Amino acid sequence: PTANIGVVGLAVMGSNLARNLASREGNTVAVYNRSPGRTRDLVAEHPEAGFVPSESVADFAASLSRPRTAIIMVQAGAATDAVISQLVEAFEPGDIIVDGGNALFTDTIRREADIRPTGIHFVGTGISGGEEGALNGPSIMPGGTAESYETLGPILESIAARAPEDGAPCVTHIGTDGAGHFVKMVHNGIEYADMQLIAEAYDLLRNVGGYTPAQIADIFAEWNTGELESYLIEITAEVLRHVDPVTGAPFVDVVVDQAGQKGTGTWTVQQALALGTPVSGIAEAVFARGVSSHPEQRSAVGATITSRPQPQVVPDTFVEDVRRALYSSKVVAYAQGFDEILAGGREYGWQLDPGAIAKIWRAGCIIRARFLNLIADAYERQPDLVSLLADDFFAKAVAEGSDAWRRVVATAALSGVPAPAFSASLAYYDSLSVDRLPAALIQGQRDFFGAHTYRRVDLPGVFHTEWSGDRSETKVSD
Ligand code: 6PG
C-alpha cells in the first residue's frame, strides 16, 4: 500500500478534492471511479498530483495503508449506497469510510448504524465551497465517532479553508453519526435564505429604486466593504456586472427567472417542521424558488392583472434602508438556522457547539461572511443563548435598523414587488418582540370547536369553556 487517503468518485467535486489532498505535504492519494476512463483522464491531466489510480475497488483498497481512509464523492442516494457496500466488503475493522456528498442526515444515521457492527467507521461529512472550495479549501463538517476523527481530523484540517481572522482551519468534529450532514443541511437552508434576501434587495433596488444592474453591482461591491461582507454579496456584484456577450444585455436579463434546487433547502424546512422550529425566512426562500419555477401559474395569474401598482417614490435613504433590511433579515435567517441546529442536537443527542459551527463557516463555505465572527462571539458570551435576536449585539443592531426594515417591506408591498423573505423575517422579529400574540384567540377557537382547552394568564391549571352550553368555565386539570 502506498496511499494514506483515497477518493472514490471523480466528477468535479471528487477530483478537485483529490487534487487538494494531493497538494498537501505528506499525502499520497488513491483514486477510483466507476468508469475507469475518468480515472485515467484525471491521472493524465494532473501528473503533479502523483495519484495512485485503481480500476477495481479491491485494488483501491489494497493501495491504501491502514487504517484505510476513503472519501466518497458520488451522488447522494442509491449511488452512495452502492459504493458504500463495495467499500465495506473490501475494508477491515478500524478503516474509515467518509461520505462527502450532500446526503440526507437520516440516511447517514442509518448507514452508520448498519456499518458499525463491522468495526468500520462510517463518517458522513458536509463539505461546502463548491468546486473552487473543494480544490483550494472547503469548510468541512464531519460527523461520525470521535475516534475516527483522530485519524481523519488532521487530514481534513490540512485541506480545509483557513479563517482570515486567526488562520484556524474550517473543520471541527460536529458530533456523532449524522450530525455533520445535519449541520451541512442547515448551512444550505441558510444559503437559500441569504441568496433570496440578496435577490429581493436587488429586485427592490432595480424595480423601486430604478437602478441599473451595473449600478446595483456597484452598490453590492460597496456593501461588501462593510458589515455585509460575504462571498455571496461579492459574487452578486460580479453576476450583476456581467454583460451577455451575445446580446449585449445585462446577463441577469437573459437568464430564465426560474431558480433550480437539488433538495437540501427543502430538507431543512421539512426537518424544521418536524422539530417544531419556525424557520420562516428560510422556508420563504425555498418557496420562492418553487414559485419561480411554476411559469404556468405565473402567466395565468399575470394575465388576469390589468394594472400594477406604481413604484413608490423612494426617499434618499432608500439604498441604505435596503442595506439595513438585508442585514436584519440575514440576522433572522441565522437565528432561525441556529435554532434548528440546536433543536436537532437535542432531538438526536448530539453535543453541538454553535460557536464552533459559526467559526468553521467563516471561510471556505458558500455562506462565508465576516458576520460569522459576531455569531461565534455571541455564543461565546452566552453559551445558552435562546435566540441570536436576544444577544445584546444583534438586538441592538436589528433595533437600530428596524425603521428602515419596515419602510422597505412597506414600500415593497405598496409597489407590488414581492419580498417574501424580507417580510417573513420582519414578521418573525415582530412576533418575538410584541407583548401578546393573537395565539390566545386561536386557543379560544380550538377550545370552541374541539374542547382542546387553554391556560389562563391569571390562574394555574388547564381550562375549558362550555361553548355550546351556558359558557361556564371548568378547570380540567392542574
Ligand atoms: C455548498 C453548496 C452545495 C450545493 C449547491 C447547490 O455548500 O458548497 O451548498 O453543497 O450543492 O449550492 O444547491 P442547490 O442546487 O440546491 O441550489
Residues whose N, C-alpha, C, O or C-beta is under 5 A from the ligand:
A	BS01	6PG	I127 S128 G129 G130 N188 G260 Q261 K262 G263 T264 I366
